[in-house]
Structures are given as C-alpha cells and as structure tokens.
Amino acid sequence: MAALTIVATQAMAQGFPGAGRGGPTEVGVMALKTQDVPYIVTLPGRAVAYEQTDIRPRVNGQIKSIDYDAGHRVKTGDALFHIDDDTYQAALSAAQAEQASAQANVQAAQAQVDRYTKLEKTSISVSDLETAKVTLAQAKAAQLQAKADLQTAQLDLDRTVIRAPIDGIPDVAQVSVGSLVTANQTTALTTVTRLDPIYVDVSESSARIMKVRQRIDKGTLTRGAQLKVSLLLETGEDYDRTGTLISPGATVSATTGTVDFRFQFDNPNRMILPGQFLRAKITLGNTQAILVPQRATTRQGDGSLTAFVASDGKAKKVTLTTAGTYQNAWIVTDGIKSGEAVILDGLKNLRDGAEVKTVPVTINAQGVVKDATPNSPDASTKTGSRANGATATPASAAKSE
C-alpha cells in the first residue's frame, strides 16, 4: 500500500495524465505597444550591366594583334585589337596625292581667272573669262572630293585599331591573331561590360502597388521623404551600398501583371555581376502597428496566424492580421491591442482558457527570451525548447505580405 502511494505521488509531480492539474501554468509574457514600424517590401531582382557593348570591326582585314588581357579593366580609348593596316596606309597615301593634285589644279585655275580678269577689257572676251571661272569651280569641287576621300582613307586607317568605346571589363576574344574579319560582321570580337555602377531590375505586382497607394491615401502608411533601397546577396548577407531609383515603371506587363523598376547601386568591388539574382529591400515609409515576436505565434492548418495573450489569469487565443514582418516579429494590424500581454514562453500544450501565472520577459534580436528582471535569483534564459513546438524563423528584414 505504501509503494502504491509513493508511485501515485510521483505521477502527480511529473504531470502524468490523471495525476492532477497542479495549479496554473507559468508563462513568460511581454506587454505590447503600438509603434512606428518601417514598411519594407522585399522583391526579387536581377542585376543588369550599366553599360555593355559588343566589339565589331568597321573595316576588313586580318587581326594583327590582341592588345588587352581578358578580365582586366580597360578605359575608353584603350586599344583592344589591331588589324593589318598596310592596304589602308597605301590608300591614305593615294588620297593625299589626289588632294595635292586637286589643290594644284585649283591654284592654276585661280591664276587663269585672275589673268583673264585683268585682260578682259583689252584682249580677253567675256566668254573666255566665264570658261575660266567654270574651270576654277570644277577644280574646287574636285579639291573638296579629294579632301573627303582623304578623310575616308584616314578614318579607315584609324579603324584598323579597334578601341574600347566604354570603361569596363572585356571578355575573352572570340578571334585569334591571323583571323580574317569583315566590317560590321555579325560575330562580335569581344564584349566590354561596365560593372560600376550596376543596375538591379525588380518587378512588383500592380495589385500590391494599388494597395500601398490606398494605405497612403487612408493615412495608415506614411510615405518617407526618400525611398530607401538595399540589397540581399545570394549568400543572404546585406550589401553595404544603398541604391537609387532610376526608372519607375510606367506600364503593367500583360503577361505577368507586374510593373518593372530599375535601381542603381555602386559596385566598386565587382561584388554584383550582371545576371545575378538578388533581393531588393525597399523601405516605402512607416506604419503604425504592433510587433508580435514570431516565436509567440503559430500558423494554423487553414493558414491563419494565432497567438496567446494573458488576460485575467487565463490564456486567450487570438487570430492576427499581419502586414509583413520586421526583424523577428510580425507587423500586426488587427487581432491584438496595445497594452495586452502576449505569451512568449511556456506555450507547449497551452490551451485556450487555461489558467496561467505570468512572468515578465524580454526577447532579443536573435529571438532568445529572458526574464525581464535578470538580477532576480530565479532569472534564466528561455530557449526555444520551452516555447511552442514550431518556432517561427526570424525574418532578416521587414517585408509586405
């Protein structure tokens, strides 16, 4: 009989079913308050080169040399390729000779006009003078043609040196020394890409844009003086530069229902490369809301988000309406009021209406719960093992739903 009494006493102490209720459950609570919360939208984006140009020859010939190192920065005007220029040097010399001849013809024709003008009233007829003037005009026209031919020959010779049209990073050459190339050919010799600064293109749903505008009109969202834009890299790290809006979207895609936006970021270390997938965090303004730590909430089977609040010594289950997340908390716009105490700790097996004994706690940025009075003898760190079984993953930044 004594043995059975001992077993029963141990069962009650360990909380086995049927062993007795043992009084209210101790829970950690934190008082909530309404505050200004940054309204941040997180959108997927893709990096786009600030400038990118294909390099093609503008004259025919054979590649004589490749004058750059692939992957190394070049400046505007730096030589990339040399085309064999013997033929173009000869053409330039011929054009120079033609211009000299045309200039001599102009001088001779001018001298004849001057002489005929002096003799017009004595021995030269008006007809001869007019003929001399026509010859002078033709000589000047031929001189202009020779000058144009000389300029063309000079341009062709200059184009045998293919130079970088922009600052950037050239790709590997698609030809080798000795290759024959033609003017304006389809295949590019290489591509030069400017990486600093760099563009990031993002797309946003037109429906969500309208919702944001409605919130601004209603006064529930206060627009910031300046649009703040930051990036999340593929590694999940924050990029240490902020962006500037370059091109706001003006049309909605008929296929996706989204609006495109372009932002510009400094990229001095080439951390971001064209084609890279990124996430842009855009701070649209501030909204008045209550922040409820994610670990205090549970996602139900129907998708609703619930939490427990302590009221009159009992746990009360509430359904929350959210407008995104901020750090490790949900931005709650309905379902809970300022001043109410949300239960952060002791959520395991907690039921709606259960009697509770509250202990004030705090939560840090990493989602770790501690007693609000750390100097007390029973102060301890509340880890996730005492919280609800499905602890929410903290968000790294705020975003809209």
Secondary structure in CASP SS format (residue, H / E / C, confidence):
PFRMAT SS
TARGET T0000
AUTHOR 0000-0000-0000
METHOD secondary structure of the structure
MODEL  1
M C 1.00
A H 1.00
A H 1.00
L H 1.00
T H 1.00
I H 1.00
V H 1.00
A H 1.00
T H 1.00
Q H 1.00
A H 1.00
M H 1.00
A H 1.00
Q H 1.00
G C 1.00
F C 1.00
P C 1.00
G C 1.00
A C 1.00
G C 1.00
R C 1.00
G C 1.00
G C 1.00
P C 1.00
T E 1.00
E E 1.00
V E 1.00
G E 1.00
V E 1.00
M E 1.00
A E 1.00
L C 1.00
K C 1.00
T E 1.00
Q E 1.00
D E 1.00
V E 1.00
P E 1.00
Y E 1.00
I E 1.00
V E 1.00
T E 1.00
L E 1.00
P E 1.00
G E 1.00
R E 1.00
A E 1.00
V E 1.00
A E 1.00
Y E 1.00
E E 1.00
Q E 1.00
T E 1.00
D E 1.00
I E 1.00
R C 1.00
P C 1.00
R C 1.00
V C 1.00
N C 1.00
G E 1.00
Q E 1.00
I E 1.00
K E 1.00
S E 1.00
I E 1.00
D C 1.00
Y C 1.00
D C 1.00
A C 1.00
G C 1.00
H C 1.00
R C 1.00
V E 1.00
K C 1.00
T C 1.00
G C 1.00
D C 1.00
A E 1.00
L E 1.00
F E 1.00
H E 1.00
I E 1.00
D C 1.00
D C 1.00
D H 1.00
T H 1.00
Y H 1.00
Q H 1.00
A H 1.00
A H 1.00
L H 1.00
S H 1.00
A H 1.00
A H 1.00
Q H 1.00
A H 1.00
E H 1.00
Q H 1.00
A H 1.00
S H 1.00
A H 1.00
Q H 1.00
A H 1.00
N H 1.00
V H 1.00
Q H 1.00
A H 1.00
A H 1.00
Q H 1.00
A H 1.00
Q H 1.00
V H 1.00
D H 1.00
R H 1.00
Y H 1.00
T H 1.00
K H 1.00
L H 1.00
E C 1.00
K C 1.00
T C 1.00
S C 1.00
I C 1.00
S C 1.00
V H 1.00
S H 1.00
D H 1.00
L H 1.00
E H 1.00
T H 1.00
A H 1.00
K H 1.00
V H 1.00
T H 1.00
L H 1.00
A H 1.00
Q H 1.00
A H 1.00
K H 1.00
A H 1.00
A H 1.00
Q H 1.00
L H 1.00
Q H 1.00
A H 1.00
K H 1.00
A H 1.00
D H 1.00
L H 1.00
Q H 1.00
T H 1.00
A H 1.00
Q H 1.00
L H 1.00
D H 1.00
L H 1.00
D H 1.00
R C 1.00
T C 1.00
V E 1.00
I E 1.00
R E 1.00
A C 1.00
P C 1.00
I C 1.00
D C 1.00
G E 1.00
I E 1.00
P E 1.00
D C 1.00
V C 1.00
A C 1.00
Q C 1.00
V C 1.00
S C 1.00
V C 1.00
G C 1.00
S C 1.00
L E 1.00
V E 1.00
T C 1.00
A C 1.00
N C 1.00
Q C 1.00
T C 1.00
T C 1.00
A C 1.00
L C 1.00
T E 1.00
T E 1.00
V E 1.00
T E 1.00
R E 1.00
L E 1.00
D E 1.00
P E 1.00
I E 1.00
Y E 1.00
V E 1.00
D E 1.00
V E 1.00
S E 1.00
E E 1.00
S E 1.00
S H 1.00
A H 1.00
R H 1.00
I H 1.00
M H 1.00
K H 1.00
V H 1.00
R H 1.00
Q H 1.00
R H 1.00
I H 1.00
D H 1.00
K H 1.00
G C 1.00
T C 1.00
L E 1.00
T E 1.00
R E 1.00
G E 1.00
A E 1.00
Q E 1.00
L E 1.00
K E 1.00
V E 1.00
S E 1.00
L E 1.00
L E 1.00
L C 1.00
E C 1.00
T C 1.00
G C 1.00
E C 1.00
D E 1.00
Y C 1.00
D C 1.00
R C 1.00
T C 1.00
G C 1.00
T E 1.00
L E 1.00
I E 1.00
S E 1.00
P C 1.00
G C 1.00
A C 1.00
T C 1.00
V C 1.00
S C 1.00
A C 1.00
T C 1.00
T C 1.00
G C 1.00
T E 1.00
V E 1.00
D E 1.00
F E 1.00
R E 1.00
F E 1.00
Q E 1.00
F E 1.00
D C 1.00
N C 1.00
P C 1.00
N C 1.00
R C 1.00
M C 1.00
I C 1.00
L C 1.00
P C 1.00
G C 1.00
Q C 1.00
F E 1.00
L E 1.00
R E 1.00
A E 1.00
K E 1.00
I E 1.00
T E 1.00
L E 1.00
G E 1.00
N E 1.00
T E 1.00
Q E 1.00
A E 1.00
I E 1.00
L E 1.00
V E 1.00
P E 1.00
Q H 1.00
R H 1.00
A H 1.00
T E 1.00
T E 1.00
R E 1.00
Q C 1.00
G C 1.00
D C 1.00
G C 1.00
S C 1.00
L E 1.00
T E 1.00
A E 1.00
F E 1.00
V E 1.00
A E 1.00
S E 1.00
D C 1.00
G C 1.00
K E 1.00
A E 1.00
K E 1.00
K E 1.00
V E 1.00
T E 1.00
L E 1.00
T E 1.00
T E 1.00
A E 1.00
G E 1.00
T E 1.00
Y E 1.00
Q C 1.00
N C 1.00
A E 1.00
W E 1.00
I E 1.00
V E 1.00
T E 1.00
D E 1.00
G C 1.00
I C 1.00
K C 1.00
S C 1.00
G C 1.00
E C 1.00
A E 1.00
V E 1.00
I E 1.00
L E 1.00
D E 1.00
G C 1.00
L C 1.00
K C 1.00
N C 1.00
L C 1.00
R C 1.00
D C 1.00
G C 1.00
A C 1.00
E E 1.00
V E 1.00
K E 1.00
T E 1.00
V E 1.00
P E 1.00
V E 1.00
T E 1.00
I E 1.00
N C 1.00
A C 1.00
Q C 1.00
G C 1.00
V C 1.00
V E 1.00
K E 1.00
D E 1.00
A C 1.00
T C 1.00
P C 1.00
N C 1.00
S C 1.00
P C 1.00
D C 1.00
A C 1.00
S C 1.00
T E 1.00
K E 1.00
T C 1.00
G H 1.00
S H 1.00
R H 1.00
A C 1.00
N C 1.00
G C 1.00
A C 1.00
T C 1.00
A C 1.00
T C 1.00
P C 1.00
A C 1.00
S C 1.00
A C 1.00
A C 1.00
K E 1.00
S C 1.00
E C 1.00
END
